[in-house]
Amino acid sequence: MADKHLSTQFDSELNGVSSRVMELGGLVESQLRLAIYALSQFSAESANQVIETELRVNGMELEIDRELSSIIARRQPTARDLRLLIAISKTTANLERAGDEAAKIARMVKSIIDSGASRTLPSTDLRVAADLASGLLRKALDAFARLDTAAAVSILKEDDQIDAEFDGFVRKLITYMMEDPRTISASLDLLFIAKAIERVGDHAKNIAEFIIYIVKGADVRHSPMDQIESAVKQ
């Protein structure tokens, strides 16, 4: 992932911690896929598995942070190497938060199951947004592994699709609740699930921004797309 350095040991440490980030990303991806499955099938068993995985995700985040702190203290990196380590730390945090959102989806699925309303809710309408968010996270991890700024820009553009799906679902859910007020409680759980899916897309977007920061040294957070594309071309 990183360029070669004078210190072979430093190279090894960077590659090691980068591999751990990818391992964490894979775990969060599987957690999200299982959460989406739990939603589509209203499976309490799958939901419980997602929630149980949260402890492992949290533990990996702490391990990676400790390793990063150790590398910075011992190597005192500068310039691009320091940007890389900072971005790895922020990427790890965003992956952990994406895992939190997967666990939130699982808890809401359990709540809906317990309410007995699962068969009547328009949960299938969330599948498009869920698949988009899952795919975006996977693309973000692939782009991070290759430090691919072009892919990062593409991810930033795709996040708008998830936002549009969320807005459309909220409008549909409001209509659904107005037609049958008895579904309000369970529908609110679905609303929280929709928001969690949107947040997964946001975390993928954040990772894409960190890729540009590593490669170009430009902080493109909160920047309009034309400025981001200009920064990548420089």
C-alpha positions as a printed NumPy array, in Angstrom:
array([[  0.   ,   0.   ,   0.   ],
       [  2.665,   2.504,   0.992],
       [  5.726,   3.55 ,  -0.983],
       [  9.106,   2.092,  -0.116],
       [ 11.078,   3.75 ,   2.681],
       [ 14.71 ,   3.7  ,   3.718],
       [ 13.649,   1.665,   6.736],
       [ 12.543,  -1.826,   5.78 ],
       [ 11.147,  -2.241,   9.278],
       [  9.009,   0.881,   8.82 ],
       [  7.705,  -0.589,   5.557],
       [  6.817,  -3.775,   7.378],
       [  5.022,  -1.891,  10.14 ],
       [  3.011,   0.198,   7.668],
       [  2.036,  -2.854,   5.654],
       [  1.095,  -4.707,   8.833],
       [ -1.199,  -2.009,  10.147],
       [ -2.702,  -1.484,   6.672],
       [ -3.483,  -5.198,   6.508],
       [ -5.214,  -4.969,   9.876],
       [ -7.372,  -2.122,   8.581],
       [ -8.395,  -4.225,   5.586],
       [ -9.156,  -7.126,   7.928],
       [-11.343,  -4.817,  10.016],
       [-13.031,  -3.567,   6.867],
       [-13.805,  -7.121,   5.79 ],
       [-15.311,  -7.864,   9.183],
       [-17.508,  -4.76 ,   9.05 ],
       [-18.57 ,  -5.627,   5.491],
       [-19.695,  -9.078,   6.611],
       [-21.438,  -7.521,   9.62 ],
       [-23.344,  -5.158,   7.328],
       [-24.291,  -7.927,   4.887],
       [-25.645, -10.015,   7.751],
       [-27.581,  -7.026,   9.115],
       [-29.179,  -6.518,   5.69 ],
       [-30.023, -10.224,   5.57 ],
       [-31.562,  -9.983,   9.047],
       [-33.693,  -7.11 ,   7.784],
       [-34.821,  -8.845,   4.593],
       [-35.692, -12.08 ,   6.398],
       [-36.598, -10.6  ,   9.791],
       [-34.176, -13.079,  11.309],
       [-33.548, -12.614,  15.039],
       [-30.734, -15.168,  14.894],
       [-28.85 , -13.199,  12.231],
       [-29.497,  -9.956,  14.102],
       [-27.969, -11.446,  17.24 ],
       [-24.868, -12.51 ,  15.293],
       [-24.402,  -8.934,  14.052],
       [-24.653,  -7.564,  17.588],
       [-22.177, -10.144,  18.903],
       [-19.645,  -9.162,  16.219],
       [-19.666,  -5.572,  17.495],
       [-17.338,  -6.469,  20.388],
       [-14.77 ,  -7.913,  17.969],
       [-14.94 ,  -4.813,  15.763],
       [-14.423,  -2.552,  18.78 ],
       [-11.467,  -4.625,  19.931],
       [ -9.789,  -4.457,  16.527],
       [-10.19 ,  -0.675,  16.442],
       [ -8.388,  -0.386,  19.788],
       [ -5.593,  -2.712,  18.636],
       [ -5.001,  -0.716,  15.447],
       [ -4.98 ,   2.579,  17.367],
       [ -2.389,   1.214,  19.79 ],
       [ -0.204,   0.072,  16.903],
       [ -0.485,   3.46 ,  15.197],
       [  0.459,   5.282,  18.4  ],
       [  3.473,   3.008,  18.763],
       [  4.634,   3.618,  15.183],
       [  4.29 ,   7.397,  15.509],
       [  6.172,   7.44 ,  18.821],
       [  9.033,   5.259,  17.565],
       [  9.378,   6.451,  13.961],
       [  8.344,  10.109,  14.211],
       [  7.154,  10.075,  10.571],
       [  6.894,  13.216,   8.503],
       [  4.97 ,  14.455,   5.467],
       [  3.192,  11.739,   3.466],
       [  3.926,   8.986,   5.987],
       [  2.289,  10.979,   8.763],
       [ -0.692,  11.729,   6.524],
       [ -1.004,   8.015,   5.849],
       [ -0.977,   7.129,   9.546],
       [ -3.5  ,   9.848,  10.396],
       [ -5.776,   8.72 ,   7.573],
       [ -5.487,   5.091,   8.687],
       [ -6.572,   6.137,  12.17 ],
       [ -9.561,   8.073,  10.82 ],
       [-10.453,   5.244,   8.448],
       [-10.389,   2.776,  11.328],
       [-12.726,   5.019,  13.322],
       [-15.129,   5.255,  10.385],
       [-15.11 ,   1.491,   9.909],
       [-15.916,   0.999,  13.591],
       [-18.786,   3.468,  13.301],
       [-20.082,   1.683,  10.203],
       [-20.06 ,  -1.467,  12.327],
       [-22.042,   0.43 ,  14.963],
       [-24.631,   1.253,  12.308],
       [-24.858,  -2.417,  11.323],
       [-25.456,  -3.311,  14.974],
       [-28.085,  -0.569,  15.175],
       [-29.869,  -2.093,  12.177],
       [-29.795,  -5.466,  13.914],
       [-31.251,  -4.064,  17.137],
       [-34.045,  -2.322,  15.243],
       [-34.819,  -5.551,  13.37 ],
       [-35.189,  -7.327,  16.709],
       [-37.47 ,  -4.555,  17.94 ],
       [-39.679,  -4.904,  14.857],
       [-39.822,  -8.682,  15.269],
       [-40.814,  -8.288,  18.915],
       [-43.597,  -5.866,  17.919],
       [-45.129,  -8.464,  15.601],
       [-45.412,  -5.935,  12.761],
       [-42.678,  -7.328,  10.532],
       [-44.961,  -8.86 ,   7.895],
       [-46.805,  -5.65 ,   7.062],
       [-43.952,  -3.129,   6.925],
       [-42.47 ,  -1.868,   3.612],
       [-38.992,  -3.078,   4.548],
       [-38.157,  -4.317,   1.047],
       [-38.039,  -0.691,  -0.086],
       [-34.84 ,  -0.313,   1.936],
       [-33.003,  -3.003,  -0.003],
       [-31.8  ,  -0.707,  -2.795],
       [-30.273,   1.784,  -0.36 ],
       [-28.789,  -1.035,   1.736],
       [-27.146,  -2.63 ,  -1.312],
       [-25.824,   0.77 ,  -2.424],
       [-24.315,   1.439,   1.013],
       [-22.752,  -2.014,   1.238],
       [-21.287,  -1.678,  -2.256],
       [-19.969,   1.791,  -1.499],
       [-18.163,   0.56 ,   1.609],
       [-16.581,  -2.258,  -0.374],
       [-15.45 ,   0.168,  -3.089],
       [-14.005,   2.499,  -0.445],
       [-11.918,  -0.322,   1.032],
       [-10.684,  -1.38 ,  -2.425],
       [ -9.771,   2.225,  -3.25 ],
       [ -8.006,   2.619,   0.104],
       [ -5.924,  -0.507,  -0.508],
       [ -4.796,   0.913,  -3.875],
       [ -4.796,   4.6  ,  -2.844],
       [ -6.919,   5.192,  -5.953],
       [ -8.011,   8.842,  -6.045],
       [-10.13 ,   8.4  ,  -9.189],
       [-12.133,   5.684,  -7.437],
       [-12.394,   7.938,  -4.386],
       [-13.998,  10.701,  -6.463],
       [-16.447,   8.186,  -7.933],
       [-17.431,   7.098,  -4.411],
       [-18.095,  10.691,  -3.372],
       [-20.46 ,  11.083,  -6.316],
       [-22.273,   7.803,  -5.639],
       [-23.084,   8.774,  -2.051],
       [-25.722,  11.15 ,  -3.429],
       [-27.691,   8.123,  -4.664],
       [-27.992,   6.777,  -1.124],
       [-29.136,  10.176,   0.139],
       [-31.812,  10.255,  -2.582],
       [-32.991,   6.745,  -1.679],
       [-33.223,   7.782,   1.978],
       [-35.282,  10.872,   1.183],
       [-37.651,   8.857,  -0.998],
       [-38.097,   6.186,   1.644],
       [-38.87 ,   8.753,   4.347],
       [-41.642,  10.229,   2.198],
       [-43.085,   6.779,   1.57 ],
       [-42.894,   5.846,   5.243],
       [-44.699,   9.015,   6.316],
       [-47.553,   8.156,   3.94 ],
       [-47.61 ,   4.606,   5.273],
       [-47.898,   5.774,   8.898],
       [-50.639,   8.254,   8.043],
       [-52.669,   5.489,   6.413],
       [-52.333,   3.182,   9.426],
       [-51.326,   4.904,  12.705],
       [-51.028,   1.48 ,  14.372],
       [-47.766,   0.98 ,  12.482],
       [-46.103,   4.158,  13.788],
       [-43.923,   2.482,  16.435],
       [-42.516,  -0.194,  14.106],
       [-42.267,   2.314,  11.261],
       [-40.045,   4.51 ,  13.412],
       [-37.735,   1.515,  13.832],
       [-37.597,   1.29 ,  10.033],
       [-36.795,   4.987,   9.885],
       [-33.838,   4.448,  12.238],
       [-32.699,   1.572,  10.013],
       [-32.89 ,   3.816,   6.944],
       [-30.828,   6.47 ,   8.704],
       [-28.246,   3.872,   9.744],
       [-27.936,   2.748,   6.115],
       [-27.434,   6.351,   5.033],
       [-24.733,   6.769,   7.685],
       [-22.841,   3.743,   6.338],
       [-22.701,   5.568,   3.015],
       [-21.391,   8.657,   4.813],
       [-18.591,   6.624,   6.411],
       [-17.614,   5.214,   3.012],
       [-17.557,   8.788,   1.711],
       [-15.288,   9.83 ,   4.59 ],
       [-12.834,   7.042,   3.753],
       [-12.773,   8.235,   0.126],
       [-11.885,  11.736,   1.33 ],
       [ -9.01 ,  10.327,   3.406],
       [ -7.602,   8.638,   0.286],
       [ -7.372,  12.016,  -1.435],
       [ -5.776,  13.468,   1.702],
       [ -3.09 ,  10.756,   1.739],
       [ -2.191,  10.997,  -1.933],
       [ -2.655,  14.705,  -2.635],
       [ -2.277,  16.24 ,   0.837],
       [ -5.564,  18.093,   0.265],
       [ -8.325,  18.147,   2.856],
       [-11.445,  17.978,   0.679],
       [-14.011,  17.575,   3.439],
       [-17.028,  19.844,   2.927],
       [-15.663,  20.882,  -0.482],
       [-17.823,  21.115,  -3.633],
       [-17.23 ,  18.442,  -6.246],
       [-15.488,  20.757,  -8.732],
       [-12.86 ,  21.649,  -6.107],
       [-12.369,  17.982,  -5.227],
       [-11.852,  17.003,  -8.854],
       [ -9.415,  19.887,  -9.285],
       [ -7.42 ,  18.774,  -6.22 ],
       [ -7.171,  15.22 ,  -7.561],
       [ -5.926,  16.401, -10.965],
       [ -3.099,  18.494,  -9.506]])
